Amino acid sequence: MGPPRREGPALRRAGRRQSRHLRRRAAALRRGGPCQRLPLHARRRHRGLPLARRAAHRRPAHHQRRPAPGRDRRSLPGARPRRSGEGGHHARGGGVVLTLPSVTRAAVFHAPDDIRLEILPLRAPGPREVLVRIRACGLCSSETLAWYMRRKAPLVLGHEPVGEVVAAGEEASAGAGVALEPGTRVFIHHHAPCLRCRACRRGQYVHCQTWRRTRLVPGGLCDHALVPGEIAGADMLALPPEVSDDAGIFVEPLACVIKSLRRARLQPGDRVAVVGLGVMGLLHVLLARRLPVERVVGADLLEERLAAARAAGADEAVPAAEVREATEGGADVVFVTPASLQAVRLGYECVAPGGRLVIFSPVPPEEHWPLPLHDLFFREVEVVPTYSAGPEDTREALSAIAGGLPVESLISHRLGLDQVAEGYRLVAAGRALKVVVRP
């Protein structure tokens, strides 16, 4: 077991005057959530929800919420008594003073076989920031790629979190439907765009400089984290009651798959192949099967993953060497999900004339694929990379999950924060699908 959790914020009444930096939002909690459905025709332009709307109304001070009768102030959402002698940040807002955590446990990557649970300092939220308590976080297989992670070390892991609002800066704002009140459950994207630059205007959010710069502080695999103002405003979404914490951790990975399908420009009657049936491959199968395509074929080396693909709706799931035969001469769209040059080559061989090869994961920078230009030209094969996701994709992902997409069926392990290292070992060895960590 790891070190004991820090006690959370203690509350006491304060005067009406709010502090300069922190407050509690008094807006009534509304069910936000997107109302879109996954489009049946991928060629049709997805409009997405408006991204620039901001909550602009505050309840007057005399309408501030007070503790319900019979409830101790410390029993408010997120509040716990403070231990004797324990430090913390003090923040005033909404008629109360909060004692916020000044440290957090965090899973820190130092090397592929060196992931440590450490106690890190946690500053008070700034004027535009939101402090959240992490309720759950998924483990991503990209965080097991040694070449990708070494250059970032030391790094707090985790970018698929579901959190709960603890406190917000006095200038903090969130998207439509998100009430910055303690206890509000939220999905938090680990990056967010500015929504104003040329890349954002073109819908290419991952190429926005703000998107590349923003991140959770210190990360998703910890007890508490700070959400920058850019993320809170552009891509922090309230989870409706029908979306559990475990389902909520799929918003980010599913959003990446939604973008992948959009860039693939799937058409009715297409034959689809998915090479690699880990979590991301299975999410491709789940969504592709809901589109008017003719056939979905999955390919992998592991029999248990072939069985999972059949359960997810694949018309056929075959060993990787048999995928071309299973698609009857090639697929119109081939999705390659492993970060493997060998998988990319296999995927290319399975593309039918006039088809598309969608590369979903990066390969090590020193690996190069000699582009078969002659064959590429005469077969008119398109090579389409797809990287991460933007705010429109996360909203569509949340809508699909709220609509009943069975993402929780892909969870194989549920672990505590002190078991993160073991969780990544399971993922790296291919012995787990989705691992969920609950701090």
Sequence and secondary structure as in RCSB ss.txt:
>XXXX:A:sequence
MGPPRREGPALRRAGRRQSRHLRRRAAALRRGGPCQRLPLHARRRHRGLPLARRAAHRRPAHHQRRPAPGRDRRS
LPGARPRRSGEGGHHARGGGVVLTLPSVTRAAVFHAPDDIRLEILPLRAPGPREVLVRIRACGLCSSETLAWYMR
RKAPLVLGHEPVGEVVAAGEEASAGAGVALEPGTRVFIHHHAPCLRCRACRRGQYVHCQTWRRTRLVPGGLCDHA
LVPGEIAGADMLALPPEVSDDAGIFVEPLACVIKSLRRARLQPGDRVAVVGLGVMGLLHVLLARRLPVERVVGAD
LLEERLAAARAAGADEAVPAAEVREATEGGADVVFVTPASLQAVRLGYECVAPGGRLVIFSPVPPEEHWPLPLHD
LFFREVEVVPTYSAGPEDTREALSAIAGGLPVESLISHRLGLDQVAEGYRLVAAGRALKVVVRP
>XXXX:A:secstr
          EEE  S   SSEE   S            S TTS      SS        GGG     TT  GGG
STT     TT   EEEEETTEEEEE SEEEEEEEEETTEEEEEEEE     TT EEEEEEEEE  GGGG HHHHG
GG SEE    EEEEEEEEETT    TT   STT EEEE S    SSSHHHHTT GGG HHHHH   BS SSBSEE
EE HHHHHHHEEE  TTS HHHHTTHHHHHHHHHHHHHHT  TT EEEEE  SHHHHHHHHHHTTSS SEEEEEE
S HHHHHHHHHHT SEEEEGGGHHHHTTS EEEEEE SS HHHHHHHHHTEEEEEEEEE S   TT      HHH
HHHHT EEEE     HHHHHHHHHHHHTT  GGGGEEEEEEGGGHHHHHHHHHTT  SEEEEE 
